[in-house]
């Protein structure tokens, strides 16, 4: 049975990890659960932020975060969001929304970088790699499916905008390249803007690729490689599709060429989804949190996988069943910091998300 195999695997791992466990989750002298991994994971739990070391699976709380802190700082706000920055190992964004919106930058040491107040309802934000520009997304009043992408300086100076009507921009995934171009997704398309502009330079429409068979699958998650040459993205069916479905994770060059299937997985009728994939800082591994859709996350945890990227040309199989999973695929191990006994697990975390950050 899968549960028995999981327990046996965990028992074997614990035999190898001498001195792991203990009440505060600190383990024994930074024992490495994931040898060879680099960087840290940004862990979000509502508006609380922690950093998880990729090698040791241990956590450090980020100061000046959490519901109490932000409600005191923004007493008029009713909605809060932490925004990860996959190319920054030392900072993140925070959005507070109410009658007006705030977007602020903060370091992992708790230092405030800027705080910009906006007169409209903000839906998404991202920060350029040098910290000079913000990309902002808001829904327009004249239509639920019409959104405006805007570029601002962090001093609040608007630099231009464009209206997106073909599909809603995924506010969780906006990536600034080092040359100030912005990458974002909407529906089944990727868009790359001109430098420091909201004007689209070119688009990649997945409907143009015959190997993507299912036209009902849309982009559920994606990430740009550290060297800015490739995209990894996952496709999944709509949230209200109840039939069993196949999750597909693809690699593609940033110009839309060299599309290849990287990995696949099948779950049940609840529907598999890949949450927030991330590249390792050295570009050798891809992290993917795979499991049931957000509707079911309250009851069913996801599973954390590390997919190798040094063996292209054949797709890997993701599965909780050992005999079905590709042997090259590793589990990502971590301490369960909600557990007083600090158990070691490779499952996801309910209502929380992990984003792999580069080394500072």
PLY file of the C-alpha trace (Angstrom):
ply
format ascii 1.0
element vertex 360
property float x
property float y
property float z
element edge 359
property int vertex1
property int vertex2
end_header
0.00 0.00 0.00
1.25 3.55 -0.71
0.94 4.58 2.93
3.09 1.66 4.12
5.73 2.31 1.46
5.82 5.98 2.43
6.37 5.07 6.09
9.14 2.61 5.16
10.86 5.21 2.98
10.67 7.77 5.73
12.01 5.25 8.25
15.00 4.50 6.00
15.67 8.21 5.60
15.56 8.73 9.36
18.08 5.93 9.85
20.49 7.81 7.61
19.90 11.15 9.29
21.45 10.84 12.72
20.30 13.39 15.23
17.37 14.73 13.20
14.13 15.66 14.92
13.46 17.37 18.21
10.96 19.91 19.35
12.03 23.13 17.61
12.72 21.63 14.18
16.37 22.66 14.32
17.71 19.16 13.69
21.37 18.45 14.33
23.91 21.04 13.22
22.15 21.82 9.93
21.88 18.21 8.82
21.28 18.19 5.06
18.04 16.56 4.02
18.62 17.52 0.37
22.37 17.24 -0.29
23.67 19.33 -3.17
20.78 21.79 -3.33
21.43 25.53 -3.27
19.49 28.60 -2.22
16.41 29.06 -0.08
12.66 28.73 -0.46
10.39 31.64 0.34
7.52 30.11 2.35
4.31 32.13 2.55
1.53 31.42 5.02
-1.02 34.15 4.48
0.94 37.34 5.14
3.57 35.57 7.28
6.90 34.83 5.59
9.65 32.34 6.39
12.78 31.18 4.57
13.47 27.46 4.20
17.03 26.39 3.49
16.96 24.13 0.41
19.70 21.81 1.68
18.64 21.44 5.31
14.87 21.88 5.08
14.93 24.21 8.10
13.13 27.52 8.56
13.94 31.06 9.61
11.12 33.52 10.27
11.23 36.83 8.40
10.68 39.79 10.77
7.98 42.42 10.26
5.56 40.09 8.51
2.32 38.41 9.52
-1.31 39.45 9.88
-0.90 41.46 13.09
2.05 43.46 11.73
0.44 44.35 8.42
-3.02 45.13 9.80
-1.40 47.61 12.18
0.66 49.10 9.34
-2.31 49.27 6.94
-5.43 49.59 9.16
-7.73 50.44 6.22
-6.75 47.36 4.20
-8.87 44.21 4.08
-6.77 42.00 1.83
-3.04 41.19 1.96
-0.69 39.37 -0.43
2.99 38.44 -0.30
4.59 38.61 -3.76
7.77 36.54 -4.30
10.54 37.73 -6.63
12.28 34.71 -8.18
15.40 36.68 -9.14
15.87 38.34 -5.75
17.40 36.39 -2.90
17.03 39.24 -0.42
13.65 40.95 -0.91
9.95 40.51 -1.66
6.87 42.64 -2.37
3.75 43.04 -0.27
0.32 44.23 -1.42
-2.33 45.68 0.90
-5.73 46.42 -0.59
-8.87 48.20 0.57
-10.41 51.41 -0.75
-6.92 52.16 -2.02
-3.93 49.92 -2.58
-0.40 49.82 -1.23
2.57 48.01 -2.72
5.74 47.91 -0.65
9.18 46.37 -0.90
10.85 44.70 2.06
14.08 42.83 2.73
14.22 39.48 4.50
15.83 41.33 7.41
12.62 43.35 7.86
13.84 46.62 6.31
11.27 48.62 4.31
12.49 49.66 0.83
9.54 51.72 -0.45
5.81 52.08 0.09
3.65 53.25 -2.81
-0.03 54.14 -2.35
-2.30 53.83 -5.38
-5.84 55.19 -5.89
-7.13 52.01 -7.54
-7.68 48.34 -6.69
-4.41 46.53 -7.32
-4.46 42.87 -8.40
-0.82 42.04 -9.07
2.67 43.48 -8.89
6.30 42.64 -9.58
9.63 44.44 -9.19
12.43 44.78 -11.74
15.75 43.13 -10.99
17.47 46.43 -10.14
14.53 47.59 -8.02
13.73 50.63 -10.21
10.44 49.64 -11.85
7.15 48.05 -10.85
4.70 46.19 -13.05
1.12 46.54 -11.79
-2.10 44.81 -12.86
-5.63 46.06 -12.17
-9.06 45.11 -13.52
-10.83 47.88 -15.39
-14.30 49.04 -14.43
-15.79 48.39 -17.88
-15.32 44.64 -17.90
-14.30 41.75 -15.70
-12.01 40.32 -18.36
-10.33 43.61 -19.25
-7.17 44.34 -17.33
-4.57 47.07 -17.47
-0.88 46.37 -17.19
1.02 49.43 -16.00
4.69 50.25 -15.49
5.65 52.59 -12.62
8.86 53.67 -11.02
9.11 52.80 -7.34
8.78 56.57 -6.74
5.24 56.42 -8.18
5.87 57.84 -11.66
3.74 56.08 -14.36
5.66 55.10 -17.50
2.91 53.63 -19.64
0.18 51.00 -19.80
-1.59 48.55 -22.07
-5.06 46.97 -21.90
-5.20 43.16 -22.00
-8.53 41.73 -23.16
-7.69 38.32 -24.63
-7.23 36.66 -21.25
-6.68 37.57 -17.64
-3.07 38.17 -16.65
-1.87 35.70 -14.09
-0.90 38.08 -11.31
1.25 35.44 -9.55
3.63 35.18 -12.51
5.24 38.34 -13.81
8.96 38.06 -14.41
11.30 40.98 -15.11
14.32 40.11 -17.26
17.68 41.77 -16.66
17.22 43.96 -19.78
13.96 45.41 -18.32
11.63 43.34 -20.48
8.63 41.87 -18.65
7.30 38.33 -19.17
3.71 37.53 -18.22
1.04 34.96 -19.08
-2.65 35.17 -19.94
-4.78 32.12 -20.76
-2.75 30.04 -23.24
-0.27 32.76 -24.20
3.01 34.21 -22.98
3.84 37.87 -23.65
7.23 39.60 -23.57
7.22 43.38 -23.49
9.67 45.90 -24.84
12.26 47.14 -22.31
10.78 49.20 -19.42
7.43 49.22 -21.22
3.99 47.65 -21.00
3.90 47.44 -24.82
4.14 43.82 -26.02
7.23 43.08 -28.05
6.20 39.54 -29.02
3.81 36.81 -27.91
3.88 33.01 -27.78
0.45 31.45 -28.42
0.30 27.82 -27.29
-2.57 27.22 -29.72
0.06 27.26 -32.46
1.73 24.08 -31.13
0.17 20.88 -32.48
1.92 18.72 -29.85
-0.17 20.41 -27.14
-3.17 18.22 -27.87
-5.78 19.32 -25.35
-7.13 22.80 -26.25
-8.94 23.04 -22.89
-5.71 23.02 -20.87
-4.39 26.43 -19.87
-1.17 27.62 -18.27
-1.31 26.85 -14.55
2.25 27.80 -13.56
5.55 28.81 -15.14
9.03 30.14 -14.39
11.98 31.63 -16.31
15.38 29.94 -16.05
18.21 31.70 -14.16
20.07 32.36 -17.42
16.86 33.81 -18.95
16.95 31.51 -21.96
14.13 29.05 -21.15
10.62 28.79 -19.78
9.17 25.92 -17.81
5.40 25.80 -17.69
2.61 23.48 -16.61
-0.73 22.93 -18.29
-3.89 21.91 -16.48
-7.61 21.87 -17.11
-10.04 24.42 -15.76
-10.77 24.32 -12.05
-14.35 23.12 -12.69
-13.37 20.11 -14.81
-14.21 16.95 -12.89
-12.89 14.21 -15.17
-9.46 12.59 -14.60
-6.76 14.53 -16.35
-3.10 14.52 -17.24
-0.75 17.14 -15.88
1.95 18.18 -18.35
5.10 20.20 -17.61
7.00 21.58 -20.61
10.33 23.24 -21.34
10.60 25.87 -24.07
13.11 28.48 -25.15
12.11 32.04 -24.30
11.63 32.82 -28.00
9.05 30.02 -28.31
11.28 27.41 -29.94
12.39 23.93 -28.80
9.22 22.91 -27.00
9.66 19.59 -25.16
7.62 17.66 -22.62
9.61 17.55 -19.37
7.32 15.62 -17.01
3.77 14.36 -16.61
1.53 13.05 -13.85
-1.95 11.64 -13.49
-4.06 11.97 -10.38
-7.76 11.36 -9.91
-10.92 13.18 -10.84
-9.91 16.05 -8.56
-7.36 17.11 -11.14
-3.57 17.46 -10.84
-1.88 20.84 -10.85
1.75 21.95 -10.62
2.09 24.81 -8.17
4.72 27.49 -8.58
7.63 25.67 -10.20
11.10 27.03 -9.56
14.58 26.57 -10.97
17.48 25.78 -8.70
20.03 28.64 -8.64
22.51 26.47 -10.57
19.88 25.59 -13.20
20.27 21.84 -12.64
16.94 21.10 -10.94
13.35 22.11 -11.30
11.14 22.18 -8.22
7.44 21.41 -8.69
4.72 21.10 -6.08
2.24 18.67 -7.61
-1.13 17.58 -6.32
-4.83 18.30 -6.26
-6.31 21.62 -7.25
-6.68 24.49 -4.80
-10.28 23.47 -4.14
-8.99 20.30 -2.52
-5.87 21.59 -0.84
-7.65 21.93 2.48
-8.11 18.16 2.57
-5.30 16.71 0.45
-1.69 17.75 0.61
0.53 18.06 -2.42
3.90 16.40 -3.07
7.26 18.12 -3.59
9.44 16.90 -6.47
12.88 17.77 -7.86
13.14 17.07 -11.59
16.65 16.89 -13.15
17.34 19.20 -16.07
20.61 17.68 -17.29
18.96 14.83 -19.21
16.70 16.44 -21.83
14.90 14.54 -24.55
12.68 12.20 -22.56
9.82 13.06 -20.20
9.93 12.13 -16.54
7.07 10.52 -14.68
5.82 12.04 -11.43
3.93 9.81 -9.03
3.57 9.11 -5.32
3.94 5.42 -6.27
7.61 4.46 -6.23
7.26 1.96 -9.07
5.59 4.56 -11.30
7.90 7.53 -10.65
11.03 8.02 -12.74
14.03 7.01 -10.62
15.89 10.24 -11.45
13.17 12.34 -9.82
13.92 13.24 -6.21
11.57 14.18 -3.41
12.19 17.53 -1.69
12.45 16.88 2.03
11.63 19.42 4.72
10.84 19.68 8.39
7.15 20.01 9.17
7.43 23.12 11.28
3.78 22.96 12.31
4.50 19.68 14.07
5.83 19.88 17.63
7.93 16.79 16.95
9.37 18.33 13.77
8.65 15.37 11.50
10.45 15.10 8.16
8.16 15.05 5.13
8.13 15.52 1.36
4.50 16.58 1.15
3.33 20.13 0.54
1.91 22.51 3.09
-1.77 23.37 3.33
-2.52 26.94 2.25
1.20 27.71 1.97
3.53 28.05 -0.98
7.22 27.56 -1.65
9.17 29.67 -4.14
12.80 28.75 -4.87
14.99 31.86 -4.58
18.53 32.42 -5.83
21.40 32.69 -3.41
21.85 36.23 -2.12
0 1
1 2
2 3
3 4
4 5
5 6
6 7
7 8
8 9
9 10
10 11
11 12
12 13
13 14
14 15
15 16
16 17
17 18
18 19
19 20
20 21
21 22
22 23
23 24
24 25
25 26
26 27
27 28
28 29
29 30
30 31
31 32
32 33
33 34
34 35
35 36
36 37
37 38
38 39
39 40
40 41
41 42
42 43
43 44
44 45
45 46
46 47
47 48
48 49
49 50
50 51
51 52
52 53
53 54
54 55
55 56
56 57
57 58
58 59
59 60
60 61
61 62
62 63
63 64
64 65
65 66
66 67
67 68
68 69
69 70
70 71
71 72
72 73
73 74
74 75
75 76
76 77
77 78
78 79
79 80
80 81
81 82
82 83
83 84
84 85
85 86
86 87
87 88
88 89
89 90
90 91
91 92
92 93
93 94
94 95
95 96
96 97
97 98
98 99
99 100
100 101
101 102
102 103
103 104
104 105
105 106
106 107
107 108
108 109
109 110
110 111
111 112
112 113
113 114
114 115
115 116
116 117
117 118
118 119
119 120
120 121
121 122
122 123
123 124
124 125
125 126
126 127
127 128
128 129
129 130
130 131
131 132
132 133
133 134
134 135
135 136
136 137
137 138
138 139
139 140
140 141
141 142
142 143
143 144
144 145
145 146
146 147
147 148
148 149
149 150
150 151
151 152
152 153
153 154
154 155
155 156
156 157
157 158
158 159
159 160
160 161
161 162
162 163
163 164
164 165
165 166
166 167
167 168
168 169
169 170
170 171
171 172
172 173
173 174
174 175
175 176
176 177
177 178
178 179
179 180
180 181
181 182
182 183
183 184
184 185
185 186
186 187
187 188
188 189
189 190
190 191
191 192
192 193
193 194
194 195
195 196
196 197
197 198
198 199
199 200
200 201
201 202
202 203
203 204
204 205
205 206
206 207
207 208
208 209
209 210
210 211
211 212
212 213
213 214
214 215
215 216
216 217
217 218
218 219
219 220
220 221
221 222
222 223
223 224
224 225
225 226
226 227
227 228
228 229
229 230
230 231
231 232
232 233
233 234
234 235
235 236
236 237
237 238
238 239
239 240
240 241
241 242
242 243
243 244
244 245
245 246
246 247
247 248
248 249
249 250
250 251
251 252
252 253
253 254
254 255
255 256
256 257
257 258
258 259
259 260
260 261
261 262
262 263
263 264
264 265
265 266
266 267
267 268
268 269
269 270
270 271
271 272
272 273
273 274
274 275
275 276
276 277
277 278
278 279
279 280
280 281
281 282
282 283
283 284
284 285
285 286
286 287
287 288
288 289
289 290
290 291
291 292
292 293
293 294
294 295
295 296
296 297
297 298
298 299
299 300
300 301
301 302
302 303
303 304
304 305
305 306
306 307
307 308
308 309
309 310
310 311
311 312
312 313
313 314
314 315
315 316
316 317
317 318
318 319
319 320
320 321
321 322
322 323
323 324
324 325
325 326
326 327
327 328
328 329
329 330
330 331
331 332
332 333
333 334
334 335
335 336
336 337
337 338
338 339
339 340
340 341
341 342
342 343
343 344
344 345
345 346
346 347
347 348
348 349
349 350
350 351
351 352
352 353
353 354
354 355
355 356
356 357
357 358
358 359
